C-alpha cells in the first residue's frame, strides 16, 4: 500500500488531507437541518397513528365547539324557563367561569412591569385609620344623638369628614398634586359624629378634579345632596360624579366585570383614565377636567377584569405602578408630603366594618374579600396597563387558538398516557383532558398577565372529552386475551394442565391415552 504525504523530519510523516493510511473517507457531521429532518422522520414512523388521531380529533373538536357556541347563544340568558337545555347551558357557563377564576389566580401573583408613565395611589382608610379617627372624634364629644352609647368610637358608622377634609388639604398643599381623585364614600347622609363644613370647603377649593359616586334620582341636575343639605354644583368647580356600580354574576355573586356608563355618567376607571390622557370627562350635563382636550364620546368596552393580589401592608405591589399610602400616617403628619409624583388617587375604606366588601375570582384562593375601592382600583390598572379591560376572546380567534394548542397538547398527552402509562380506556381519555387543561394553564395565564385577555377554551375541552367518550363507546376496543384462553403456543391452559398431570407416576397408564387423544 502506498501513501502520499509530506516528510517532516525523522520519524514524522504527515498524512495529506486527501489520503488516509486506512483508505477510509473522513466522517461527515450531519447538519442541523439534517438532524431535524431525521428526528421528525423517526417521530412520524413511530407515532403516525397518534398524530393522525390528534389531527382528526382537533378537526371534530373545532366543529363541535362552534356548535356548542351557537347552542349557548340561544339557550342561555335571562328570562329563560328552567329546562334541561337551560341547565346544560348554565353548567357550561359555570365551567367557563371557574376556568376564568383559575387562570386569574395563577397569574395574580406575578408582577406586571410598569408599562404606563402614570402613577396610581390608594389612600387606605383601613382599620387603624378608622379607629384612630373615631377615638379622636369621641373625645371631642360632637355627637347629635341623644343616646350617649351611640356616640362611642365603636358605634360610629361614617368615616370622620373633618379627617377626610384634612387629607384633601394635604394633597392640595404641595406642588406634586394629584391629577384626579376618586372618593369612594357617600356624603349624601348627614354625619351625626362630625362637622361637614370643613369637607365642603375642601371640595370647593381643590385644584384638581374630584369624582364622587353619583346620586340616584338626581341625574342630570344642577344640585346634589351633601350632609343632608342641597348643594349647587356650580359652587364646586372641580367636582363631578361617576357611576360606581358593580355587577355581581348570577350564582356565585362574584365580580368579574364592571358596569359601564349609566345615565350619562362614566365608570370610575374610565373617568380617571381619560383624565390621565389629558381628556375632558363628560359626566351628565357637566364637564370635568375642563382644561383637557375633548375626547371621543364612545364608551370604553368593559367585560372582564384581570386581578392581582393587593397587599396593603407591603411597599411593592404586583401592579408595579401602584403605591399604597396609609391614611393614618397622613392624619398623624398632615404637614408632611406623602405623594412625591403626580398621579391618580383613590380614597376608600378597606376596614372590616366598611360594609362594601365583595368576592372576586381570586377571593376563594386568598380567603379575603375585596373592598369596593380595590375593585375600582383593579379596573383602573387594567385600563392603564392594557389600554382596555380584559375580555374573553371568542369566535374565530378562540377556534384558531384551540386548533393549534389542542392539537399539540393533545398529541403530547396522548403519547404520555398511551405510550408511557399504557392506559387506552375511558380513564386514559379523562387523564388526557386533565393533562391538556394543566398544560393550557401556562399559556392562558401568560396571555392574561401580559395582554389582559382571557382565552376561553372551555368549550373546546368539553367538546374534546365528549368526542373521545363517544368514540370509545361507539368503537370499543377488543378485550385483551386472558390467561384462561390462550398461551404462547396456542394451546389452552386446561390442556397444558392435563398433560402436566398425566406425567405423574400415579396416572402413568391413563395419562398416555389422554395425551394421545389430546
N, C-alpha and C positions, 0 to 999 in steps of 0.2 A: 504494500500500500504506500502510495506516495502522497505526501502532504506538502502543501505550499505554505510559506510563511516567511518571516524575516529573522535573521540571525542577530542576536543582541548580546553576544558575548559567550564565554564558555558555560555550557550547561543551560543557556537561556535560549528558548525558541518561542517566538510569539506567533500564535495562530492568527491567520488573516480572518477578516470579518466574513468572507465568503465561504471558507472551507473549515470544517471541524475535523478532528482526528477520527471521530467515530462516524463521520459522514451523515450525521443526523441534523436536520434543519432546526434552527432556533425556534422555541415555543412562542407563539404569538399570544399576547394578553388580550382577551376579548374586550371590546369597547363597552362603554356604559349602555349604549342603546342595544347592543347585542345581548348583554346580560338581562336587561329589562324585557326584551322580546322573549328570551329563553324562559324567564320567570313566568310571564303571562301564558306562554305556550304550555308549560308544565302545569300551571294552575288550571287552565281550561281542560287539559287532558284528564286531570284528577277530579275536577269539580264541575264539569259541564252540566251535569244534571241539576245541581243546586243552583247554578246561575240561571238556567232556563226556567226553573221553578220560581225563583225570585222575580225574574222579569215578568213572567205571566201573572204572578200574584200582584205585582205592582200595577200592571195594567188594569186588572179587575178591581183593585182597591181604589184607583182613581175614579173609575166609573161608578163604583158603589158609593164612594164619598160624595160625588156630585148628586147622586140620587138621594142620599140622606140629607144633604143640604137643602134640596128642594122640599123634602118632606118636612124638615124643621120650619122652613119658611111659611108653610101653610098650616102646620099642626100646632105650633107654639105661638103663644100670645095671650094678651089679656082678654077676658071675656069668653074664653073657650070653655065649653062644658067638659066636665071630668069624664073622660073615656079612656079606653086602653091606649088609644093613639096619643092623646094628650099626656098620659102618664109616661109613655115611652119617650115622647119629645122632652118632657120635663127631666127625665132621667139623663138623657144625653146632654141637656143643658147643664145639669148639676155636675156631670163628669167634666165638662169643659171648664166650669168654674173652679173645680178642685185642681185641675191641671194648671190653671192660671195662678191659683194661690201657691202651688208648689214651686212653680218656676219663679214666681215673685220672691218667695222666701230664699231660694237658692242664691239669687243674685243680690239679695238685700244686705248682705254682709260684705260686699265688695265695694271699695272706694271708687267713686267716679271722679276722674280728674277734672279740675276746674276748666271748663270749656269757654264760658262766657265771662266777660270782664266785670260782671255785676256781682256785688256782694249782697248777701241776704242775712238779716239779723232777726233772731227771735228773742224778744224780751219776755222772759219766762216768769209769769206770775204763779210760782209754784207754792207748795205748802208752807215753806219758810216765809215767803213774802206775804202770803195771805194772813198767816198767824201773827207775824210781826206787825202788820198794819192794823189788824183787828185789836191787838193788845194796846197799841198806842191810842187808837180811837176810843177804846173803852175807858182809858184814863181821862180823856177829855170830857166824858160824860155828856156828849152831844148825842142825844137819842130822843126820838119823838114818840116812842112807845111809853104808855103809862105803866105797862108791866115791866118792872126793872129786870126781870130774868131774861127778857128778850134783848136787852142791851149788853149782855155779856159777850165777850170776844168770840166764844164758840158758837154763838147764835146769829152772827152777822152773815147774811146771805150774799150781800153785794161787796165787790171789791171797793175799798175806800176811794172815792172820787177825788178827794184832795190829794191823795198819794199819786193817783194817775195824772193829775194836773202837774205835779212835781216832775214826773217822768217826761211829759211833753215839754216842759220848760227846760229840762236838762238837754233834750235833743235839739232844742232851738238855740241853745246858748253858744255853741261852738261853730267854727267855720265848716267843719265836716258834717253838714246837716244831712238828714235822710232825704232821698229823692221822693219818697212817699211812705205813708204809714197806714196800716190797717189795724183797727182796734176791734177785736172780736168780743165785744161786750155790748149789752143792751142798756142804753141810758134812758130809755123812754119812761121807765118806772121811777117814782120818787125814791130817793135814798134816805131812809129814816136815820141812818147812822152818821152821815157826814153832810157837809155843806157843798153843794154843787156849783156855787158861784165861781170858785177857782177854776173848775174844769171848763165852764162856759167861757171864761175869759181866755183860757189857754187855747181853746178851739177857735176862737175868733182871731187870735194873733199869730197862729202858727204860720211860718213862711213856706211851708211845703204842703202838698195835697194830703188830706186825711180822709180815709174811707171808713164809713160805719155801715153796719148791716141795715139794709133798707127796711122801712116800717110798712107792714102790710096795711092796706086801707088808705095809705097816703101817697100812693104812686102818682107821679106827675103833678105834685102840688108844691107850692112855694113855702109851705110851712111843715114843720115836723115837731115831734114831742121830745123834750129833754127834761128830765127830772119832773115829769108830770105836768109840765107847762108848755104852751105853744111857743115855738121859736120860729122866726122868719129866716129862711135860708140866705137871704141877701145880707144878713148880718154876719155870715160865716163865709168869707170869700173863697176859702180853700177847703171847704167841707163838701163831700159828695157821698152818695150811698151806692152800695153794690149788693148783688144777690149772693147771699152766703148759704143758701140751702144746700143740703147734702142728700144724695139719693141712696136709699137702702135697697139692696137686692132682695127680691122676694125669697122667702125660705129661710136663709141664714142671716139676713139683715146685716150683711157686711157692706162696706163702702168700697166699691170697685170703680166707681166713676163719679164725676162731679156734675152737678146741674149746670146747664148753660144759662145764657141771658134770660131774664124773666122780667116782663113788664118794662122792657127797655133798659134794665139795669144789668151791666155785665157781671160776670163772676169775679170773685176776689182775685184769683190768679190772673185773669185776663186784664183787669184794670191795672194791677201793678206791673204786669208785663208791658202794657202799652206805655206806661209812664217811663219805664226803663229804656224804651226805644225812642223816647222823645216825642211821643204822640199825645194828642189830646184824648180825653176819655169822655165819651158821651154817656151820661147817667140820667135817664129820664129826660127831662127838659133842660137839664143843666149840663155844663161842661166843666170838667176838672183838668188841671194842668193846662191852663189857657195859653201859656207861653209856648206850648209844643205845637207841632205841625198836625194838621188834620189827617186822621188815619182812616183807612177803609172801614166801612160800616159792617163788613162781613164778619160775623162772629167766628171765633176760633173753634174748631171742632173739638168736642170733649167726649171721650169714650171711656177708656180705662186708664188707671193710674199705676205707675211704676213706683213701688215703695222702697225706701231704705230705712234701716234701723236708725232711730234717733236716741242718742244717749245724752240727755240734757245735763249730765254732770261731767261730761268729757269735754276736753278742749277741742279735739278734732272730731269731725263727723264724716260719715260715708258720703254725704254730699260735700265735696271739697270746698265749695264756695259759701257754705253755711257756717255761721257763728252764733252761738247762744250766749246771751247776756242775762244774768240773774237780776231780777227786779229788786231783790233785797239789797244787792250791792249798790245799785243806782240810788235807792232811797237812803241808804246809810251814808253815801258820799254824793250828795246832789250837785256839788260844785265841781266834781271831777269829770274829766272827759272819758266816755265809755265807748264811743264809736270813733275809730281813727280813719275810716274811709267812708265816703258816701255810699249809700246802698238803700235797699228796700227793707222796711222794718215791719214786723208783725208783732202785735202785743195781744196776749191771750192767757187765760187761766189753764193751768195743767194740774192743779191740785186735785186731790181725791174727791172733794166735795163740789167740784165745779158744775156738775150736772150736765156736762157736754162731752161725755165720753162715748166712743163708738168702737166697733170691731172692724178691722181691716183684713186684707188677705194674709198678713203676717202676724196678726194678733194671736191665733192659736199656737203659733210656734214660739213667740216671745212671751206669751202668757200675761201680757199687759195691754189693756185697752188704750186706744189712741184718742187724744183730745181733739176737739173740732179745729182748733187753730193749727194743730200739727197736720191735719188732713189738708187744710188750705195751703200750708207751707209745702207739703209734698206736691200739690198740684202746681204751685209756682215753680218749684225746682224742676218739674217735668218740662214746663214751657221754656225755662231759661237754658236747660241743658240739651233738650231735643228739638226745640222750636215747634213742638207740637205735643199734644197729650198722647201718651202711649195708647195705641188702639190695636185691636185684633186685626190681623191681616187675613183676608178671606178671598174667596173667588179664585181666579187663575193663579195668583201668587202662592196660595197655600197648596194648590194642586201641583204646581211645579216643584215646590219645596218638598212636598210629600213624595212625589215620584222619584226624586233624586235620593233624598235621605233614606226613605223607606227601602229602596232597592239595595243601597249599600249596607244599611244597618241590618236589614232582614237577612241578607246574604251572610253577614258576619255572625248573626245569631243562629242561623241555620247550620252553619259549619260548626259552631261551638256545641250546639245541642245535639245535632245528628251525629257528627263525626267524633266528638270528644265524649259527650255524656251518653251517647247511644240511646237517646230517647226519641222514638219515632211513633208517638201516640198523641192523644189529646193533651196529656201533661207536658209533653215536649213542645207542642204548639203554644200552650199557655206560657211556658218559660220563654219561648221566643218573643212573645208580645211583651213580657216583662223586661227582657233584655233590651228590646228595641226602645221601650219607654225610658229606661235608665240611660241608654246611650243618647237619646234625644234630649235629655235634660241639659246636657253640656252645651250644644249649640243653641238651644232655646234660651237658656239663661244668659249666654253671651250676647245674643241678639237683643234681648230685653235690656241688658245692662248698658250696652254701647249705643244702641239705636233707639231704644224706647218702644219697641214693637213686641207684641205677643203673637207668636205664630201658633195658632190654634190647630193642632194636628190631632185633636181628639177623635174626630170623625174618621180620618184615615186609619187610626189604630183600631177603632171599633170595627170598621169595615174589614181590616186585615184579619182580626180574630174571627169574625163571622164567616169570612171566606174560608179560612183554614179549617174551622169546625165543620162547615158544610162539606168540604172536600173529604175530610176524614170519615164523616158519616155516610156520604154517598159512595165512596170507594174505600171500604175498609180493607186494611192490609191482611194478607193471608197469615194466619197464625203460625208461629214457628213450630216445627215438629217437636213433639215431646219425646222423652226417652222411652216411653212405652210403645211408640210407633215405629221407630227405626233406629238402626245402628249404622256404623260406618260401612259395613259390608252388605247392607240391605236386608239382613235377616232380622226377624222380630226378636224382641227381648225374651219372650217366653220360650221360643225355640232354643235360644242360646242357653237358657237356664236348664231346659230338659236335657240338652246334650251334655251340659256340665254335670248334671245329676246322674245321668246314665253311665258316666265314667266311674262311679263309685264302686268298690268291690262288692257291696251288699247286693246290687242290682245288675251284675255283670251279664246275666243271661238275658233279661228282658231289655236291657238297655241297647243291645245290638239291634234288636228288631225295631225299636223306636227310632233309632238313629237312621236305619235304612229307610224306614217309612218317611221320615222327615226329609 
